[in-house]
Amino acid sequence: MAEQNKNKELKELIIARLEVLPSDVSISIGSLGNFTRDELIAHVEKDDEVGKKITEVELEYLKLLKEGIFYEKTALDH
Amino acid sequence: MRKLLLITRPQYEPTTHYLFYWNKKVIDFARKKKVDIIDLHRKRANKKEFTSVVVKRQPNLILFNGHGSSDSINGQDDKVLVKTGENEDLLKDKIIYALSCETAKVLGPKSVSMGTISYLGYDEVFIFYYSKDKVNRPLEDKVAELFLEPSNQVAISLLKGHTTREANQRSKASFLKNIQQLSTTESSETYLVRFLVWDMVHQVCLGDQNAQI
């Protein structure tokens, strides 16, 4: 139950972060395809391969923010 | 002896369409540097022609643009050009930059173990944004530029004579410059930062770090 709640909260967080994307741009995610904001959100809701990848991108970014990725040394060492 | 650059530029859907145009900048730069160029564009980006050119001409530098996976790089219409376990030996004694998803996971390390001098690429999917209203004029797309100009810095740095390590670092520095600019201004495009960070940290340089073309 706790795990289910955690996943639901995570999904809500990712969707909230995607909702700020503009609607007049598209994202190319390599072989996975090209998507609009609304399509990305739908994939996260479905929790499919594209949804999982975009979740990974968002979570990695939050982790790297904590590590100080905006600083040159940290960034170039990665 | 003149240096030889081989570049693959398939063009058949939005992603390859953008890479096709943005790599014209690399070709123009190579011309200025008096580097010989073999441009396998559109239908010429096929396995038969690629293999023939590599075997006969032995380019110093190969730039791949197109879709890929952890163990293969594709050409026109998503058809395989190089695949782990099949023909990665074609990359022997060459410097490679693959603007292609995930190829630095398996194909890169395997090719280096079989004699590729240095393999620059991505160990994850390469992500970029583009403006829907610029698809017919990709080189005017300022959103795509934030991603594709730093990527071009790998090839441009190599063509300038920098080492593979330096080319990787200069490209990452270019990503970082864009990240910092978007983060520190009141840009409406700060949403792009997370994706620029992703590309920057997943760009890797395998093999000899001091190699030059």
Chai-1 contact restraints between the chains, C-beta under 6 A:
chainA,res_idxA,chainB,res_idxB,connection_type,confidence,min_distance_angstrom,max_distance_angstrom,comment,restraint_id
A,V20,B,Y191,contact,1.0,0.0,6.0,A-B,restraint_1
A,L21,B,Y191,contact,1.0,0.0,6.0,A-B,restraint_2
A,D24,B,K132,contact,1.0,0.0,6.0,A-B,restraint_3
A,V25,B,Y129,contact,1.0,0.0,6.0,A-B,restraint_4
A,V25,B,S131,contact,1.0,0.0,6.0,A-B,restraint_5
A,V25,B,V143,contact,1.0,0.0,6.0,A-B,restraint_6
A,S26,B,Y130,contact,1.0,0.0,6.0,A-B,restraint_7
A,S26,B,K132,contact,1.0,0.0,6.0,A-B,restraint_8
A,I27,B,Y129,contact,1.0,0.0,6.0,A-B,restraint_9
A,S28,B,T15,contact,1.0,0.0,6.0,A-B,restraint_10
A,S28,B,F128,contact,1.0,0.0,6.0,A-B,restraint_11
A,I29,B,V125,contact,1.0,0.0,6.0,A-B,restraint_12
A,I29,B,I127,contact,1.0,0.0,6.0,A-B,restraint_13
A,G30,B,C101,contact,1.0,0.0,6.0,A-B,restraint_14
A,G30,B,V125,contact,1.0,0.0,6.0,A-B,restraint_15
A,G30,B,F126,contact,1.0,0.0,6.0,A-B,restraint_16
A,S31,B,H67,contact,1.0,0.0,6.0,A-B,restraint_17
A,S31,B,C101,contact,1.0,0.0,6.0,A-B,restraint_18
A,N34,B,P14,contact,1.0,0.0,6.0,A-B,restraint_19
A,V57,B,W198,contact,1.0,0.0,6.0,A-B,restraint_20
A,Y61,B,R194,contact,1.0,0.0,6.0,A-B,restraint_21
A,Y61,B,V197,contact,1.0,0.0,6.0,A-B,restraint_22
A,L64,B,V197,contact,1.0,0.0,6.0,A-B,restraint_23
A,I69,B,V197,contact,1.0,0.0,6.0,A-B,restraint_24
A,A75,B,L176,contact,1.0,0.0,6.0,A-B,restraint_25
A,L76,B,Q169,contact,1.0,0.0,6.0,A-B,restraint_26
A,L76,B,K172,contact,1.0,0.0,6.0,A-B,restraint_27
A,H78,B,V201,contact,1.0,0.0,6.0,A-B,restraint_28
